[in-house]
Amino acid sequence: MGRDGDCHEVGGKGNSGDSGSGNSGGGRFAGAAGGDDAAHGPIGPGARTAAPLVLMGHSLGAATALTLTLENRGELAGLVVCGTPRRIAAAQPDPGLATLAVHGADDRRAPIDTVRLWTAARKSVDLREYADAGHDLLHEPVHARVTADIAEWVGRICVPKDCRTLPRSGAR
């Protein structure tokens, strides 16, 4: 989410479930994966914004987002991964990039044990676990808490003209 209050989604899904651009009440979304919206949105090839950018990916999108951060070092202020799959275990995030992993403790699609090990071995990654929550945290009963935690974390790493890597919170 940018400082301007707009949410920018890159090649994800809107609330309607269709890929590409969508509007999820309150935020502006620009899909960079294709279509006319990619050319007009604030995110896309060669686009720049004054607001620090934080990329978020869910499930397979988390693995994809991690890959994008490695291919575009220095372009992002932070990364948020949610419902992260097992394949992330071998991935090495940019150690200079603040990263937040949010995960449901009862996720059966992507069990949390792999994410716990992955975050414990990386100082730049902070893990927030949610009891009684499964794979799709933003559609679970804990969604408001998850959203508030992500917003608080982004607010801490993205202050005007000063984005920095956060130390781990220690709270697990």
C-alpha positions in Angstrom: 0.0 0.0 0.0 1.4 3.4 -1.0 1.5 6.4 1.3 -1.2 7.8 -0.9 -3.6 5.2 0.5 -3.9 3.3 -2.7 -3.3 -0.4 -2.9 -1.5 -1.7 -6.0 -1.9 -5.3 -7.1 0.4 -6.8 -9.7 -1.1 -9.6 -11.7 -3.2 -10.9 -8.8 -6.9 -11.4 -8.2 -9.5 -8.9 -7.3 -12.4 -9.8 -5.0 -14.3 -11.1 -8.0 -11.7 -13.8 -8.4 -10.7 -12.9 -11.9 -7.1 -12.3 -12.6 -5.7 -9.0 -13.7 -7.1 -5.7 -12.4 -10.0 -5.4 -10.0 -11.3 -3.1 -7.4 -11.6 -4.2 -3.9 -13.5 -1.3 -2.3 -11.3 1.6 -1.3 -8.0 0.9 -3.1 -6.9 1.4 -6.7 -5.5 -1.8 -8.3 -3.3 -1.9 -11.4 -2.5 -5.3 -12.9 0.9 -5.5 -14.5 0.4 -8.9 -15.9 -1.3 -7.7 -19.0 -4.3 -6.0 -20.4 -4.9 -2.3 -21.0 -4.9 -1.5 -17.2 -1.2 -2.5 -17.0 -0.3 0.4 -19.4 -2.3 2.9 -17.4 -1.7 1.8 -13.8 1.0 3.1 -11.5 2.9 -0.1 -11.6 4.2 -1.6 -14.8 7.3 -1.6 -17.0 9.3 1.6 -16.4 6.7 3.0 -14.0 7.9 4.8 -10.9 6.0 6.2 -7.9 7.1 8.4 -5.1 5.7 6.0 -2.5 7.8 3.1 -1.3 6.6 -0.1 -2.8 5.8 -3.2 -0.8 5.0 -6.4 -2.8 2.7 -9.0 -1.4 2.1 -12.5 -2.6 -0.2 -15.3 -1.4 0.4 -19.0 -1.8 2.1 -19.6 -5.2 2.1 -15.8 -5.6 4.3 -15.6 -2.5 7.0 -17.8 -4.2 6.6 -15.6 -7.3 6.9 -12.4 -5.3 10.0 -13.7 -3.7 11.5 -14.4 -7.1 10.6 -10.9 -8.3 12.3 -9.3 -5.4 15.5 -11.1 -6.2 15.3 -10.0 -9.9 14.6 -6.4 -8.9 16.9 -5.7 -6.0 16.6 -2.2 -4.7 13.2 -1.5 -6.2 11.1 -2.5 -3.2 10.9 -1.4 0.4 9.5 -4.7 1.6 7.9 -8.0 0.9 4.9 -9.7 2.5 4.3 -13.4 1.9 1.1 -15.1 3.0 0.2 -18.8 2.9 3.7 -19.6 1.7 4.2 -23.0 0.0 6.8 -25.5 0.9 8.9 -24.7 -2.2 10.0 -21.5 -0.5 12.2 -23.5 1.9 15.2 -23.3 -0.5 14.6 -19.7 -1.4 17.0 -17.1 -0.1 15.3 -13.7 0.2 17.4 -10.5 -0.3 18.9 -10.1 3.2 18.6 -6.3 2.9 14.8 -6.5 2.2 12.4 -6.3 5.1 10.1 -9.3 4.8 7.0 -10.2 6.7 5.5 -13.8 6.6 1.9 -14.1 7.7 0.6 -17.7 8.0 -2.3 -19.6 9.5 -1.2 -22.1 12.1 -3.9 -24.5 10.8 -3.0 -24.2 7.1 -3.4 -27.7 5.6 -2.5 -26.6 2.0 0.9 -25.1 3.0 1.7 -26.4 6.5 3.4 -23.8 8.8 6.4 -25.9 9.8 8.3 -25.1 6.6 7.7 -21.4 7.1 8.8 -21.5 10.7 12.1 -23.1 9.7 12.5 -20.7 6.8 11.9 -17.6 8.9 14.0 -18.8 11.8 17.1 -19.0 9.5 16.7 -15.5 8.0 17.2 -12.4 10.1 15.3 -10.1 7.6 12.1 -12.2 7.8 9.5 -11.6 10.6 6.8 -14.3 11.1 3.3 -13.7 12.3 1.3 -16.8 13.1 -2.5 -16.8 13.4 -4.1 -19.6 15.5 -7.3 -21.1 14.3 -6.6 -19.9 10.7 -6.0 -21.8 7.5 -4.5 -21.0 4.1 -6.5 -18.0 3.0 -5.8 -15.5 5.8 -7.5 -12.6 4.2 -10.8 -14.5 4.0 -10.6 -16.2 7.4 -12.2 -14.9 10.6 -8.8 -13.3 11.5 -8.7 -11.2 8.4 -9.0 -7.9 10.2 -6.2 -8.7 12.5 -4.0 -9.9 9.7 -4.7 -6.8 7.7 -4.0 -4.5 10.7 -0.7 -6.4 11.3 0.4 -6.0 7.7 -0.6 -2.3 7.7 1.3 -1.7 10.9 4.4 -3.5 9.6 4.3 -1.6 6.3 3.9 1.7 8.2 7.0 0.9 10.3 9.2 0.1 7.4 7.9 2.8 5.0 8.2 6.2 6.5 8.6 9.2 4.1 12.0 9.1 2.4 13.3 6.4 4.8 12.6 2.8 4.2 14.7 0.4 6.3 15.0 -3.2 7.3 13.3 -4.0 10.5 14.7 -6.2 13.3 12.5 -9.2 14.0 9.8 -8.4 16.5 10.5 -11.6 18.5 6.8 -12.2 18.9 5.8 -15.5 17.3 
